[in-house]
Amino acid sequence: MSSRTIITAVLMLLLLATACRRNTDNPTPATASVTDVPPGFPEIPFEKDNPYTKEKWLLGKKLFFEKAFSTDNSISCASCHRPSLAFSDNVARSIGAGGITGRRNAPTLANVAYHPYYTRDGSVPTLEMQILVPIQEHDEFNSNILEIAERLKQIPEYVTMSQAAYGREPDAYVITRALGIFERTLISGSSLYDAYIGGDAGMLSASAQRGLALFFSERTQCSSCHSGFNFTNYAFTNNGLYMTYADSGRQRFTGDTADRAHFKVPSLRNVALTAPYMHDGSIATLQQVITHYNSGGQPHPGKSPLIKPLNLTETEQADLLAFLSSLTDEHFIANSSFAEDK
């Protein structure tokens, strides 16, 4: 086992242990001051031992755009999670340090605060621990959080901001906690759809309204998986994309053959912005995604029984596309609070 692997394993255990020691004095999660929580959304679930402050948020935001995270200073978190794309990417698999292509498609970070676990196979239990994953992956930052901390300690601005936020120099705790604060405030819930269900009937076209009805119908059962305010039930499933998968999916984490080629159901918020689609970015357009589900997919033995031919007409497919497009939150992607400071 390499020294990098040992260090990372120890850090992840320490982070998990810290995350388990919750402060029960205040059972109500804090709510970020940088953005309002939309109607129908829960309060932002900040860690009890890491409540929101503006100083922590500013540090987290600066770290999110920091290219010193990558071993060759070439990419930052924002390189693969672009604010203009609802914090996703526009390529099948993002390019990491050294020009290496990543393993999976970069998901949106919109509403990531509400996820019960992280990565497409659900192998990481907290957002703070997830931050360690791209840092150490050879096809992402290819770095080490201890090395990153040492780099940041050489930059006076980071030392000053870290002291203001946490009363200590940049270290693994500060880096993961500050990034966690920033990413938890990436709340998206101000789309045309949200305005429509809020009572403004004129916000959706007739086509989008028909698509909404189809989406929530027994006929399509789209909302069986893409449910709730975040349009996901966070379950792991197979959608018949292939007969044979190069990526073992959740089995990579659990070791259970029944989990092979099962991936976490993604949120559909801002889905029109997050192409290409699927865990490997193999479907280029949202229309092609609809075509896939309309066909019923491949007869993979592990495919969800909910995935079956829908026999939608061209007009119905266009209506469904119109509805999915109404989930785009223009206010979110245009929010200057989340843009890189120049």
C-alpha positions in Angstrom: 0.0 0.0 0.0 1.4 3.4 -1.0 2.1 6.2 1.5 -0.5 8.3 -0.3 -3.2 5.6 0.1 -2.3 5.2 3.8 -2.5 9.0 4.4 -5.8 9.3 2.6 -7.3 6.4 4.5 -6.3 7.9 7.8 -7.7 11.3 6.8 -11.0 9.8 5.7 -11.4 8.0 9.0 -10.6 11.1 10.9 -13.1 13.1 8.8 -15.8 10.4 9.3 -15.2 10.4 13.1 -15.5 14.1 13.3 -18.6 14.1 11.2 -20.1 11.5 13.6 -19.6 13.8 16.6 -22.6 16.0 16.1 -23.5 18.9 18.3 -27.0 18.2 19.6 -27.4 21.5 21.3 -29.0 23.0 18.2 -31.1 20.5 16.3 -32.2 23.0 13.7 -29.8 23.2 10.6 -28.4 26.6 9.8 -29.5 28.3 6.7 -27.1 30.1 4.4 -27.3 33.8 4.2 -25.9 33.9 0.6 -29.1 32.4 -0.9 -32.7 32.0 0.0 -34.1 28.5 0.4 -36.8 28.1 -2.2 -40.4 27.3 -1.1 -40.8 23.6 -0.4 -37.1 23.1 0.1 -35.7 21.9 3.5 -33.2 24.2 5.3 -29.7 23.7 4.1 -28.2 20.8 6.3 -24.9 22.3 7.3 -22.8 20.1 9.6 -23.6 20.8 13.2 -19.9 21.2 14.0 -19.4 23.5 10.9 -22.2 26.1 10.9 -22.3 28.6 8.1 -20.4 31.9 8.4 -19.6 34.3 5.7 -15.8 33.9 6.4 -16.0 30.1 5.8 -18.1 30.6 2.7 -15.7 33.1 1.2 -12.8 30.8 1.8 -14.7 27.8 0.4 -15.6 29.8 -2.7 -11.9 30.8 -3.3 -10.8 27.2 -2.8 -13.4 26.0 -5.4 -11.7 28.0 -8.1 -8.1 27.2 -6.9 -6.0 25.4 -9.4 -3.3 24.7 -6.8 -5.4 21.7 -5.9 -4.1 19.8 -9.0 -0.6 18.4 -9.0 0.3 20.5 -12.1 -1.8 23.6 -11.2 -3.9 23.1 -14.3 -7.5 22.6 -13.0 -9.8 23.5 -10.2 -13.1 22.2 -8.9 -14.8 24.7 -11.2 -13.0 23.3 -14.2 -15.3 20.3 -14.2 -18.2 21.9 -12.3 -18.9 25.1 -14.3 -21.3 27.7 -12.8 -22.8 28.4 -16.2 -23.7 24.7 -16.6 -25.3 24.4 -13.2 -21.9 23.2 -11.9 -21.6 20.3 -14.3 -19.4 19.9 -17.4 -20.1 19.8 -21.2 -18.0 16.8 -22.1 -18.6 13.1 -21.6 -15.8 12.7 -19.1 -13.8 15.7 -17.8 -10.1 16.1 -18.3 -8.0 15.9 -15.2 -4.4 16.9 -14.3 -1.9 16.0 -17.0 -4.6 15.8 -19.6 -5.9 12.4 -18.3 -9.6 11.6 -19.1 -11.8 10.9 -16.0 -13.7 7.7 -15.3 -17.2 9.1 -15.2 -19.3 12.0 -16.3 -19.2 15.0 -13.9 -22.6 15.5 -12.2 -24.2 18.8 -11.4 -23.5 20.2 -7.9 -26.9 22.0 -7.7 -28.6 21.0 -4.5 -25.7 18.7 -3.6 -26.4 19.6 0.1 -29.4 17.4 0.2 -27.8 14.2 -1.1 -27.6 11.3 1.5 -24.4 10.0 -0.1 -22.0 10.9 -2.9 -20.4 9.6 -6.1 -22.4 7.7 -8.7 -22.0 4.5 -6.7 -22.9 6.1 -3.4 -19.6 5.1 -1.8 -18.9 8.2 0.2 -21.3 9.2 3.1 -20.6 12.9 3.5 -19.8 15.9 1.3 -16.7 16.7 3.2 -15.3 13.2 2.6 -16.3 13.3 -1.1 -14.0 16.3 -1.5 -11.1 14.0 -0.9 -12.0 11.7 -3.8 -11.1 14.0 -6.7 -8.1 15.2 -4.9 -6.5 11.8 -4.8 -7.8 10.3 -8.0 -5.0 10.0 -10.7 -7.4 11.1 -13.4 -8.6 14.2 -11.5 -6.4 16.3 -9.3 -3.8 13.5 -8.8 -2.7 15.2 -5.6 -2.8 14.8 -1.8 -4.6 17.0 0.6 -1.6 17.3 2.9 0.5 18.6 -0.1 -2.3 21.0 -1.0 -2.4 22.3 2.6 1.3 23.0 2.4 0.9 24.9 -0.8 -1.9 27.0 0.6 0.2 27.8 3.7 2.7 29.5 1.4 0.0 31.9 0.2 -0.6 34.8 2.7 -4.2 35.4 1.6 -5.2 31.8 2.4 -3.5 31.9 5.8 -5.4 35.1 6.6 -8.7 33.8 5.3 -8.3 30.5 7.1 -7.5 32.1 10.4 -10.6 34.3 10.0 -12.8 31.4 9.2 -11.5 28.6 11.5 -8.8 30.2 13.7 -6.1 28.0 12.2 -3.9 27.7 9.2 -5.1 25.8 6.1 -5.1 22.1 6.7 -7.3 19.1 5.8 -10.0 20.0 8.2 -10.2 23.7 7.0 -10.1 22.7 3.3 -12.8 20.1 3.4 -15.1 22.1 5.7 -14.8 25.4 3.9 -15.5 23.7 0.5 -18.4 21.9 2.1 -19.9 25.2 3.3 -19.7 26.7 -0.2 -21.0 23.7 -2.1 -24.0 23.4 0.3 -25.1 26.9 -0.7 -25.5 25.9 -4.4 -29.2 25.8 -4.1 -31.4 25.7 -7.3 -35.1 26.0 -7.1 -36.2 29.0 -9.1 -37.1 27.6 -12.5 -40.1 28.2 -14.6 -41.5 25.0 -13.2 -41.1 26.3 -9.7 -42.9 29.5 -10.6 -45.7 27.5 -12.2 -46.3 25.3 -9.1 -46.0 28.4 -7.0 -49.2 29.7 -8.7 -48.1 31.5 -11.8 -49.9 29.4 -14.5 -48.5 31.5 -17.3 -44.9 30.4 -16.7 -45.3 27.1 -18.6 -46.2 26.7 -22.2 -49.1 24.4 -23.1 -46.5 21.9 -24.4 -44.6 22.0 -21.1 -47.8 21.6 -19.1 -48.7 18.5 -21.2 -45.1 17.2 -20.6 -45.5 17.8 -16.8 -48.7 15.7 -16.8 -46.9 12.9 -18.8 -43.9 13.1 -16.4 -46.0 12.5 -13.3 -48.3 10.0 -15.0 -48.7 6.2 -14.3 -48.0 5.7 -18.0 -44.4 7.0 -17.9 -43.6 6.6 -14.2 -40.8 9.1 -14.6 -41.5 10.5 -11.1 -41.1 7.0 -9.5 -37.3 7.6 -9.6 -37.1 11.3 -10.3 -39.3 12.4 -7.3 -39.4 15.1 -4.7 -38.2 18.7 -4.8 -34.9 17.6 -6.2 -36.3 15.2 -8.8 -34.5 12.2 -7.5 -35.1 9.4 -5.0 -31.3 8.9 -4.7 -31.7 5.2 -5.3 -29.4 2.9 -7.3 -30.7 1.4 -10.4 -30.0 0.1 -13.9 -31.7 1.8 -16.8 -30.9 -0.5 -19.6 -28.2 1.6 -21.2 -26.1 -1.4 -22.3 -26.1 -5.2 -22.2 -22.5 -5.2 -21.0 -21.0 -2.4 -18.9 -17.4 -1.4 -18.6 -18.2 0.4 -15.3 -19.3 -2.0 -12.5 -21.3 0.8 -10.9 -22.3 0.3 -7.3 -20.7 -3.2 -7.3 -17.3 -1.4 -7.2 -18.3 -0.2 -3.7 -20.4 -3.1 -2.3 -18.8 -6.0 -4.0 -22.3 -7.4 -4.5 -22.9 -8.8 -8.0 -26.6 -7.7 -7.7 -25.3 -4.1 -7.7 -23.4 -4.4 -11.0 -24.1 -1.5 -13.4 -26.4 0.2 -10.9 -25.9 3.9 -10.6 -27.4 6.6 -8.4 -30.5 8.3 -9.9 -29.5 11.8 -10.8 -31.4 15.0 -10.1 -33.2 16.4 -13.2 -32.9 20.0 -12.0 -31.2 22.0 -14.8 -31.0 18.9 -16.8 -31.2 20.8 -20.1 -27.8 22.3 -19.1 -26.0 19.2 -18.1 -25.4 17.3 -21.3 -24.0 14.9 -22.2 -25.9 12.3 -20.1 -25.6 9.0 -18.2 -22.8 7.9 -15.9 -20.4 7.8 -18.9 -21.7 10.8 -20.8 -22.6 8.5 -23.7 -25.9 10.2 -24.7 -25.3 13.6 -26.3 -28.7 15.3 -26.1 -31.8 15.4 -23.9 -33.9 14.4 -26.8 -31.8 11.2 -27.2 -32.3 10.5 -23.5 -36.1 10.6 -24.0 -35.7 8.4 -27.1 -33.8 5.9 -24.9 -36.5 5.7 -22.3 -39.2 5.6 -24.9 -37.6 2.5 -26.4 -37.4 0.7 -23.0 -33.7 0.3 -23.2 -31.6 -2.8 -23.5 -32.8 -6.0 -21.8 -30.0 -6.0 -19.2 -30.8 -8.6 -16.5 -30.5 -6.1 -13.8 -32.6 -3.4 -15.5 -35.3 -1.8 -13.3 -38.8 -3.1 -14.0 -39.9 0.5 -14.3 -37.9 0.9 -17.6 -40.1 -0.4 -20.4 -41.3 0.9 -23.8 -43.5 4.0 -23.5 -44.7 4.3 -27.0 -44.8 8.1 -26.8 -45.7 9.9 -30.0 -43.3 12.5 -31.4 -45.6 15.2 -30.0 -45.6 13.6 -26.6 -41.8 13.4 -26.7 -41.6 17.1 -27.6 -43.9 17.9 -24.7 -41.8 15.9 -22.3 -38.7 17.8 -23.6 -40.5 21.1 -23.0 -41.2 20.2 -19.4 -37.7 19.0 -18.7 -36.4 22.3 -20.2 -38.6 24.2 -17.8 -36.5 22.8 -14.9 -33.6 25.2 -15.9 -33.0 27.8 -13.2 -31.7 30.9 -15.0 -31.4 32.7 -11.7 -29.1 30.1 -10.3 -26.6 30.0 -13.2 -26.6 33.8 -13.4 -26.0 34.3 -9.7 -22.9 36.4 -9.5 -22.3 35.2 -5.9 -21.2 31.9 -7.3 -19.0 33.4 -10.1 -15.2 33.4 -9.7 -13.9 36.7 -8.3 -11.6 38.4 -10.8 
